[in-house]
Amino acid sequence: MEQRENPSNRPQKEEILQKITEVGDLIKDYFSSYVKTTSGQGRVGAASLEFIKNCHKYSLLTPGILSVSFPKEDFEAKKNGAVDLFDFIKALNDIVVEADVSGKICKNDSMYYSNDYYTVLKKESGRNNLYKPYFQVVEPFYKKSKTDNGESKKKKTSKKDTPPT
């Protein structure tokens, strides 16, 4: 099998993380001029966004039913901001999904290698106590995976998150 790893990609990680931070800063800056003016709270999902867009559109078509104190400009600005936020989220999600497709190579191969290592570690920890602390860290994940797949109903025996030092 052809080896396609590119060790020079690792330095790009820092550049990518920096650009993500820059995009995050741009988005924060974009929304920094908005000021909360209502007591409205809660989660706004795609269905809510469609409701907001329709209400705004119809408020423009039926201005006579609104009081003169209704904040039409703020409503439009906040509706536009909500639409923009969803556009930003969609664009970021599209990038993540696209990267996930090509990144599956790394995820799948690293899981394959981890499963191989787990098998060796399990065997060796039964022979040598030196390896038991490491096995105790990775074993709960493997048991959880079996449980999630319906293969076993064993409970976790360890809550350690990090290997011993």
The 8 nearest C-alpha neighbors of each residue, nearest first, counted from 0:
[[1, 2, 3, 4, 108, 104, 105, 5],
 [0, 2, 3, 4, 5, 104, 108, 105],
 [1, 3, 4, 0, 5, 6, 104, 108],
 [4, 2, 1, 5, 0, 6, 104, 105],
 [5, 3, 2, 6, 8, 7, 1, 105],
 [4, 6, 7, 8, 3, 9, 2, 10],
 [7, 5, 8, 9, 4, 10, 3, 11],
 [6, 8, 5, 9, 10, 11, 4, 12],
 [9, 7, 11, 6, 10, 5, 12, 4],
 [8, 10, 11, 12, 7, 6, 13, 5],
 [11, 9, 12, 8, 13, 7, 14, 6],
 [12, 10, 14, 8, 9, 13, 15, 7],
 [11, 13, 15, 10, 9, 14, 16, 8],
 [14, 12, 16, 15, 11, 10, 17, 9],
 [13, 15, 11, 17, 12, 16, 18, 10],
 [16, 14, 12, 18, 17, 13, 11, 19],
 [15, 17, 19, 13, 18, 14, 12, 20],
 [18, 16, 20, 14, 15, 19, 13, 21],
 [17, 19, 21, 15, 20, 16, 22, 14],
 [20, 18, 16, 22, 21, 17, 23, 15],
 [19, 21, 23, 17, 18, 22, 24, 16],
 [20, 22, 18, 24, 23, 19, 25, 17],
 [23, 21, 25, 19, 24, 20, 18, 26],
 [24, 22, 20, 26, 21, 25, 19, 27],
 [23, 25, 21, 27, 22, 26, 28, 20],
 [26, 24, 22, 28, 23, 27, 29, 21],
 [25, 27, 29, 23, 28, 24, 22, 30],
 [28, 26, 24, 30, 29, 25, 31, 23],
 [27, 29, 31, 25, 26, 30, 24, 32],
 [30, 28, 26, 27, 31, 25, 32, 24],
 [29, 31, 27, 28, 32, 33, 26, 80],
 [32, 30, 28, 33, 29, 27, 34, 26],
 [31, 33, 30, 34, 29, 28, 27, 35],
 [34, 32, 31, 30, 35, 77, 80, 76],
 [33, 35, 36, 32, 31, 30, 37, 77],
 [36, 34, 37, 33, 38, 39, 77, 32],
 [35, 37, 34, 38, 39, 73, 33, 70],
 [38, 36, 39, 35, 40, 34, 73, 70],
 [37, 39, 40, 36, 35, 41, 34, 42],
 [40, 38, 37, 41, 36, 35, 42, 43],
 [41, 39, 38, 42, 37, 43, 35, 36],
 [42, 40, 43, 39, 44, 38, 47, 37],
 [41, 43, 44, 40, 47, 39, 45, 48],
 [42, 44, 47, 48, 41, 45, 46, 81],
 [43, 45, 47, 46, 48, 42, 49, 85],
 [44, 46, 48, 47, 49, 43, 85, 50],
 [47, 45, 49, 48, 44, 50, 43, 51],
 [48, 46, 50, 44, 43, 49, 45, 51],
 [47, 49, 51, 45, 50, 46, 44, 52],
 [48, 50, 52, 46, 47, 51, 53, 45],
 [51, 49, 47, 53, 48, 52, 54, 46],
 [52, 50, 48, 54, 49, 53, 55, 47],
 [51, 53, 49, 55, 50, 54, 56, 48],
 [54, 52, 56, 50, 55, 51, 57, 49],
 [55, 53, 57, 51, 56, 52, 58, 50],
 [54, 56, 58, 52, 53, 57, 51, 59],
 [55, 57, 53, 59, 54, 58, 52, 60],
 [58, 56, 60, 54, 59, 55, 61, 53],
 [59, 57, 55, 61, 60, 56, 62, 54],
 [60, 58, 57, 56, 61, 62, 55, 54],
 [59, 61, 57, 58, 62, 56, 63, 55],
 [60, 62, 58, 63, 59, 57, 64, 65],
 [63, 61, 64, 59, 58, 65, 60, 57],
 [62, 64, 61, 65, 66, 60, 58, 67],
 [65, 63, 62, 61, 66, 58, 67, 60],
 [66, 64, 63, 62, 69, 67, 58, 61],
 [65, 67, 68, 69, 64, 63, 62, 70],
 [66, 68, 69, 65, 70, 63, 71, 62],
 [67, 69, 66, 70, 65, 71, 72, 73],
 [68, 70, 66, 67, 71, 65, 74, 72],
 [71, 69, 73, 72, 74, 68, 67, 75],
 [72, 70, 74, 73, 69, 75, 58, 68],
 [71, 73, 75, 74, 70, 76, 77, 69],
 [72, 74, 76, 70, 75, 71, 77, 78],
 [75, 73, 71, 77, 72, 76, 78, 70],
 [74, 76, 78, 72, 73, 77, 79, 71],
 [75, 77, 73, 79, 78, 74, 72, 80],
 [76, 78, 80, 74, 79, 75, 73, 81],
 [79, 77, 75, 81, 80, 76, 74, 82],
 [80, 78, 82, 76, 77, 81, 75, 83],
 [79, 81, 77, 83, 78, 82, 84, 76],
 [80, 82, 84, 78, 83, 79, 77, 85],
 [83, 81, 79, 85, 80, 84, 78, 86],
 [82, 84, 86, 80, 81, 85, 79, 87],
 [85, 83, 87, 81, 86, 82, 80, 88],
 [84, 86, 88, 82, 87, 83, 89, 81],
 [87, 85, 83, 89, 84, 88, 90, 82],
 [88, 86, 84, 90, 85, 89, 83, 91],
 [87, 89, 85, 91, 86, 90, 92, 84],
 [88, 90, 92, 86, 87, 91, 93, 85],
 [89, 91, 93, 87, 88, 92, 86, 94],
 [92, 90, 94, 88, 93, 89, 87, 95],
 [93, 91, 95, 89, 94, 90, 88, 96],
 [92, 94, 96, 90, 91, 95, 89, 97],
 [95, 93, 97, 91, 92, 96, 98, 90],
 [94, 96, 92, 98, 97, 93, 99, 91],
 [97, 95, 99, 93, 98, 94, 92, 100],
 [96, 98, 94, 100, 99, 95, 93, 101],
 [99, 97, 95, 101, 100, 96, 102, 94],
 [98, 100, 102, 96, 97, 101, 103, 95],
 [99, 101, 97, 98, 102, 103, 96, 104],
 [102, 100, 103, 98, 99, 104, 97, 105],
 [101, 103, 99, 104, 105, 100, 98, 106],
 [104, 102, 106, 105, 101, 100, 107, 99],
 [103, 105, 102, 107, 106, 108, 101, 100],
 [106, 104, 103, 108, 102, 107, 109, 101],
 [107, 105, 103, 109, 104, 108, 110, 102],
 [106, 108, 110, 104, 109, 105, 103, 111],
 [107, 109, 111, 105, 110, 106, 104, 112],
 [108, 110, 112, 106, 111, 107, 105, 113],
 [111, 109, 113, 107, 108, 112, 114, 106],
 [110, 112, 108, 114, 109, 113, 107, 115],
 [113, 111, 115, 109, 110, 114, 116, 108],
 [114, 112, 110, 116, 115, 111, 117, 109],
 [113, 115, 117, 111, 116, 112, 110, 118],
 [116, 114, 112, 118, 113, 117, 111, 119],
 [115, 117, 113, 119, 114, 118, 120, 112],
 [118, 116, 114, 120, 115, 119, 121, 113],
 [117, 119, 121, 115, 116, 120, 114, 122],
 [118, 120, 116, 122, 117, 121, 123, 115],
 [119, 121, 117, 123, 122, 118, 124, 116],
 [122, 120, 118, 124, 119, 123, 117, 134],
 [121, 123, 119, 125, 120, 124, 118, 126],
 [122, 124, 120, 126, 125, 121, 127, 119],
 [125, 123, 130, 131, 127, 121, 126, 122],
 [124, 126, 123, 122, 127, 121, 128, 131],
 [127, 125, 123, 124, 128, 122, 130, 129],
 [126, 128, 124, 129, 125, 123, 130, 131],
 [129, 127, 131, 130, 124, 126, 125, 132],
 [128, 130, 127, 131, 124, 132, 133, 123],
 [129, 131, 124, 128, 133, 132, 127, 134],
 [130, 132, 124, 134, 128, 133, 129, 135],
 [133, 131, 135, 134, 130, 163, 136, 129],
 [134, 132, 136, 135, 131, 130, 162, 137],
 [133, 135, 131, 137, 136, 132, 138, 120],
 [136, 134, 132, 138, 133, 137, 131, 157],
 [135, 137, 133, 134, 159, 138, 162, 160],
 [136, 138, 134, 135, 140, 139, 133, 141],
 [137, 139, 141, 135, 140, 134, 136, 142],
 [140, 138, 142, 155, 141, 137, 143, 157],
 [141, 139, 143, 142, 138, 137, 144, 136],
 [140, 142, 144, 138, 143, 139, 145, 137],
 [143, 141, 139, 145, 144, 140, 138, 146],
 [142, 144, 146, 140, 141, 145, 139, 147],
 [145, 143, 147, 141, 142, 146, 140, 148],
 [144, 146, 150, 148, 142, 143, 151, 147],
 [145, 147, 151, 143, 149, 152, 148, 144],
 [148, 146, 144, 145, 149, 143, 150, 151],
 [147, 149, 145, 146, 150, 144, 151, 143],
 [150, 148, 146, 147, 151, 145, 152, 144],
 [151, 149, 145, 148, 146, 152, 147, 144],
 [152, 150, 146, 145, 153, 149, 142, 148],
 [151, 153, 146, 154, 150, 149, 145, 142],
 [154, 152, 151, 142, 155, 146, 143, 145],
 [155, 153, 156, 152, 142, 143, 139, 146],
 [154, 156, 139, 157, 153, 142, 143, 158],
 [155, 157, 154, 139, 158, 135, 138, 153],
 [158, 156, 159, 155, 139, 135, 136, 138],
 [157, 159, 160, 156, 155, 139, 136, 135],
 [160, 158, 136, 157, 161, 162, 135, 139],
 [161, 159, 158, 136, 162, 137, 157, 163],
 [162, 160, 159, 163, 136, 164, 133, 137],
 [161, 163, 133, 136, 164, 160, 132, 159],
 [164, 162, 132, 161, 133, 136, 159, 160],
 [163, 162, 161, 133, 132, 136, 129, 130]]
